[in-house]
Amino acid sequence: MSFDKRGQMTMFIVIAILIISGIALLIFFNKGTPLIGSHQEINKKEFLESCVEEEVKNTLEIIGLQGGYFSESKIMTKPFSSGSTYGQKNIAVLCYNKNYFDPCINQDPMLIQHLNDEIKLGISKTVKDCFDALTLSLENQGFEVQAKYNGFDVQLLPEKLKLDIKGEITISQTGSTTKEKDFEILFRTRLYDIAIVAQNIINQEASTCSFDHSGFMLYFKEFSIDKIRTSDSFDIFAVKSKDSYEIFNFALRGCVIPPGV
């Protein structure tokens, strides 16, 4: 065999090795990623999380600033301006008594469950829109999609919010089919923890007419509590998480001493 023929044979072998290596690398880097036909399937859970995240954040902020209500409060509110950052807000009065001397009465004893309901109200449209957007995105990738949306639930927990999107998505292409059902997404928030602090304040004010917020913060250093007394004898509380900077405002009126006494 001549030198030229041996050189050509060596070149063909090198090219074959490179092709095989390239195929092996492609298989390696795609390992663990679902493939149907010639298209790479997007991660449905990550898509939904990214889509709803901003609306969840905005809803939690509004609820915190307004004393647990996303839209119109079903209980008495107190107009209050917390400065130029947020402007004036109508803050829910969570404990109230119109009489003098008498302690306030808790207006929202099921506060945590109520917060869950308000969060659900605030993000309902966005969750449905994001589920529909996921379906459309898969169809645009060339998949045949069958999707069924069955609503969602939310649950505030210590240091997080759990969002359970109920539904199923079946996608098909070139004879292959995958099916996923229900998507659980977790968001970091201290709203649950802050609301528990608010409940402690309300319970003490309702029973003893006083809450020792300085003593409380001495033991629970992750929170700060500010209190302002208005000219008409309402107390405005602002409970803040020092690590997440989330705020929960609320108002109360009780144990008021009449003027001149």
Secondary structure as a PSIPRED ss2 file (coil, helix, strand):
# PSIPRED VFORMAT (PSIPRED V4.0)

   1 M C   1.000  0.000  0.000
   2 S C   1.000  0.000  0.000
   3 F H   0.000  1.000  0.000
   4 D H   0.000  1.000  0.000
   5 K H   0.000  1.000  0.000
   6 R H   0.000  1.000  0.000
   7 G H   0.000  1.000  0.000
   8 Q H   0.000  1.000  0.000
   9 M H   0.000  1.000  0.000
  10 T H   0.000  1.000  0.000
  11 M H   0.000  1.000  0.000
  12 F H   0.000  1.000  0.000
  13 I H   0.000  1.000  0.000
  14 V H   0.000  1.000  0.000
  15 I H   0.000  1.000  0.000
  16 A H   0.000  1.000  0.000
  17 I H   0.000  1.000  0.000
  18 L H   0.000  1.000  0.000
  19 I H   0.000  1.000  0.000
  20 I H   0.000  1.000  0.000
  21 S H   0.000  1.000  0.000
  22 G H   0.000  1.000  0.000
  23 I H   0.000  1.000  0.000
  24 A H   0.000  1.000  0.000
  25 L H   0.000  1.000  0.000
  26 L H   0.000  1.000  0.000
  27 I H   0.000  1.000  0.000
  28 F H   0.000  1.000  0.000
  29 F H   0.000  1.000  0.000
  30 N C   1.000  0.000  0.000
  31 K C   1.000  0.000  0.000
  32 G C   1.000  0.000  0.000
  33 T C   1.000  0.000  0.000
  34 P C   1.000  0.000  0.000
  35 L E   0.000  0.000  1.000
  36 I E   0.000  0.000  1.000
  37 G C   1.000  0.000  0.000
  38 S C   1.000  0.000  0.000
  39 H E   0.000  0.000  1.000
  40 Q E   0.000  0.000  1.000
  41 E C   1.000  0.000  0.000
  42 I C   1.000  0.000  0.000
  43 N C   1.000  0.000  0.000
  44 K H   0.000  1.000  0.000
  45 K H   0.000  1.000  0.000
  46 E H   0.000  1.000  0.000
  47 F H   0.000  1.000  0.000
  48 L H   0.000  1.000  0.000
  49 E H   0.000  1.000  0.000
  50 S H   0.000  1.000  0.000
  51 C H   0.000  1.000  0.000
  52 V H   0.000  1.000  0.000
  53 E H   0.000  1.000  0.000
  54 E H   0.000  1.000  0.000
  55 E H   0.000  1.000  0.000
  56 V H   0.000  1.000  0.000
  57 K H   0.000  1.000  0.000
  58 N H   0.000  1.000  0.000
  59 T H   0.000  1.000  0.000
  60 L H   0.000  1.000  0.000
  61 E H   0.000  1.000  0.000
  62 I H   0.000  1.000  0.000
  63 I H   0.000  1.000  0.000
  64 G H   0.000  1.000  0.000
  65 L H   0.000  1.000  0.000
  66 Q C   1.000  0.000  0.000
  67 G C   1.000  0.000  0.000
  68 G C   1.000  0.000  0.000
  69 Y C   1.000  0.000  0.000
  70 F C   1.000  0.000  0.000
  71 S C   1.000  0.000  0.000
  72 E C   1.000  0.000  0.000
  73 S C   1.000  0.000  0.000
  74 K C   1.000  0.000  0.000
  75 I C   1.000  0.000  0.000
  76 M C   1.000  0.000  0.000
  77 T E   0.000  0.000  1.000
  78 K E   0.000  0.000  1.000
  79 P E   0.000  0.000  1.000
  80 F E   0.000  0.000  1.000
  81 S E   0.000  0.000  1.000
  82 S C   1.000  0.000  0.000
  83 G C   1.000  0.000  0.000
  84 S C   1.000  0.000  0.000
  85 T C   1.000  0.000  0.000
  86 Y C   1.000  0.000  0.000
  87 G C   1.000  0.000  0.000
  88 Q E   0.000  0.000  1.000
  89 K E   0.000  0.000  1.000
  90 N E   0.000  0.000  1.000
  91 I E   0.000  0.000  1.000
  92 A E   0.000  0.000  1.000
  93 V E   0.000  0.000  1.000
  94 L E   0.000  0.000  1.000
  95 C E   0.000  0.000  1.000
  96 Y E   0.000  0.000  1.000
  97 N C   1.000  0.000  0.000
  98 K C   1.000  0.000  0.000
  99 N C   1.000  0.000  0.000
 100 Y E   0.000  0.000  1.000
 101 F C   1.000  0.000  0.000
 102 D C   1.000  0.000  0.000
 103 P C   1.000  0.000  0.000
 104 C C   1.000  0.000  0.000
 105 I E   0.000  0.000  1.000
 106 N E   0.000  0.000  1.000
 107 Q C   1.000  0.000  0.000
 108 D C   1.000  0.000  0.000
 109 P C   1.000  0.000  0.000
 110 M C   1.000  0.000  0.000
 111 L H   0.000  1.000  0.000
 112 I H   0.000  1.000  0.000
 113 Q H   0.000  1.000  0.000
 114 H H   0.000  1.000  0.000
 115 L H   0.000  1.000  0.000
 116 N H   0.000  1.000  0.000
 117 D H   0.000  1.000  0.000
 118 E H   0.000  1.000  0.000
 119 I H   0.000  1.000  0.000
 120 K H   0.000  1.000  0.000
 121 L H   0.000  1.000  0.000
 122 G H   0.000  1.000  0.000
 123 I H   0.000  1.000  0.000
 124 S H   0.000  1.000  0.000
 125 K H   0.000  1.000  0.000
 126 T H   0.000  1.000  0.000
 127 V H   0.000  1.000  0.000
 128 K H   0.000  1.000  0.000
 129 D H   0.000  1.000  0.000
 130 C H   0.000  1.000  0.000
 131 F H   0.000  1.000  0.000
 132 D H   0.000  1.000  0.000
 133 A H   0.000  1.000  0.000
 134 L H   0.000  1.000  0.000
 135 T H   0.000  1.000  0.000
 136 L H   0.000  1.000  0.000
 137 S H   0.000  1.000  0.000
 138 L H   0.000  1.000  0.000
 139 E H   0.000  1.000  0.000
 140 N H   0.000  1.000  0.000
 141 Q C   1.000  0.000  0.000
 142 G C   1.000  0.000  0.000
 143 F C   1.000  0.000  0.000
 144 E E   0.000  0.000  1.000
 145 V E   0.000  0.000  1.000
 146 Q E   0.000  0.000  1.000
 147 A E   0.000  0.000  1.000
 148 K E   0.000  0.000  1.000
 149 Y E   0.000  0.000  1.000
 150 N E   0.000  0.000  1.000
 151 G E   0.000  0.000  1.000
 152 F E   0.000  0.000  1.000
 153 D E   0.000  0.000  1.000
 154 V E   0.000  0.000  1.000
 155 Q E   0.000  0.000  1.000
 156 L E   0.000  0.000  1.000
 157 L E   0.000  0.000  1.000
 158 P C   1.000  0.000  0.000
 159 E C   1.000  0.000  0.000
 160 K E   0.000  0.000  1.000
 161 L E   0.000  0.000  1.000
 162 K E   0.000  0.000  1.000
 163 L E   0.000  0.000  1.000
 164 D E   0.000  0.000  1.000
 165 I E   0.000  0.000  1.000
 166 K E   0.000  0.000  1.000
 167 G E   0.000  0.000  1.000
 168 E E   0.000  0.000  1.000
 169 I E   0.000  0.000  1.000
 170 T E   0.000  0.000  1.000
 171 I E   0.000  0.000  1.000
 172 S E   0.000  0.000  1.000
 173 Q E   0.000  0.000  1.000
 174 T C   1.000  0.000  0.000
 175 G C   1.000  0.000  0.000
 176 S E   0.000  0.000  1.000
 177 T E   0.000  0.000  1.000
 178 T E   0.000  0.000  1.000
 179 K E   0.000  0.000  1.000
 180 E E   0.000  0.000  1.000
 181 K E   0.000  0.000  1.000
 182 D E   0.000  0.000  1.000
 183 F E   0.000  0.000  1.000
 184 E E   0.000  0.000  1.000
 185 I E   0.000  0.000  1.000
 186 L E   0.000  0.000  1.000
 187 F E   0.000  0.000  1.000
 188 R E   0.000  0.000  1.000
 189 T C   1.000  0.000  0.000
 190 R C   1.000  0.000  0.000
 191 L H   0.000  1.000  0.000
 192 Y H   0.000  1.000  0.000
 193 D H   0.000  1.000  0.000
 194 I H   0.000  1.000  0.000
 195 A H   0.000  1.000  0.000
 196 I H   0.000  1.000  0.000
 197 V H   0.000  1.000  0.000
 198 A H   0.000  1.000  0.000
 199 Q H   0.000  1.000  0.000
 200 N H   0.000  1.000  0.000
 201 I H   0.000  1.000  0.000
 202 I H   0.000  1.000  0.000
 203 N H   0.000  1.000  0.000
 204 Q H   0.000  1.000  0.000
 205 E H   0.000  1.000  0.000
 206 A H   0.000  1.000  0.000
 207 S H   0.000  1.000  0.000
 208 T H   0.000  1.000  0.000
 209 C C   1.000  0.000  0.000
 210 S C   1.000  0.000  0.000
 211 F C   1.000  0.000  0.000
 212 D C   1.000  0.000  0.000
 213 H H   0.000  1.000  0.000
 214 S H   0.000  1.000  0.000
 215 G H   0.000  1.000  0.000
 216 F H   0.000  1.000  0.000
 217 M H   0.000  1.000  0.000
 218 L H   0.000  1.000  0.000
 219 Y H   0.000  1.000  0.000
 220 F C   1.000  0.000  0.000
 221 K C   1.000  0.000  0.000
 222 E C   1.000  0.000  0.000
 223 F E   0.000  0.000  1.000
 224 S E   0.000  0.000  1.000
 225 I E   0.000  0.000  1.000
 226 D E   0.000  0.000  1.000
 227 K E   0.000  0.000  1.000
 228 I E   0.000  0.000  1.000
 229 R E   0.000  0.000  1.000
 230 T C   1.000  0.000  0.000
 231 S C   1.000  0.000  0.000
 232 D C   1.000  0.000  0.000
 233 S C   1.000  0.000  0.000
 234 F C   1.000  0.000  0.000
 235 D E   0.000  0.000  1.000
 236 I E   0.000  0.000  1.000
 237 F E   0.000  0.000  1.000
 238 A E   0.000  0.000  1.000
 239 V E   0.000  0.000  1.000
 240 K E   0.000  0.000  1.000
 241 S E   0.000  0.000  1.000
 242 K C   1.000  0.000  0.000
 243 D C   1.000  0.000  0.000
 244 S C   1.000  0.000  0.000
 245 Y C   1.000  0.000  0.000
 246 E C   1.000  0.000  0.000
 247 I E   0.000  0.000  1.000
 248 F E   0.000  0.000  1.000
 249 N E   0.000  0.000  1.000
 250 F E   0.000  0.000  1.000
 251 A E   0.000  0.000  1.000
 252 L E   0.000  0.000  1.000
 253 R E   0.000  0.000  1.000
 254 G C   1.000  0.000  0.000
 255 C C   1.000  0.000  0.000
 256 V E   0.000  0.000  1.000
 257 I C   1.000  0.000  0.000
 258 P C   1.000  0.000  0.000
 259 P C   1.000  0.000  0.000
 260 G C   1.000  0.000  0.000
 261 V C   1.000  0.000  0.000
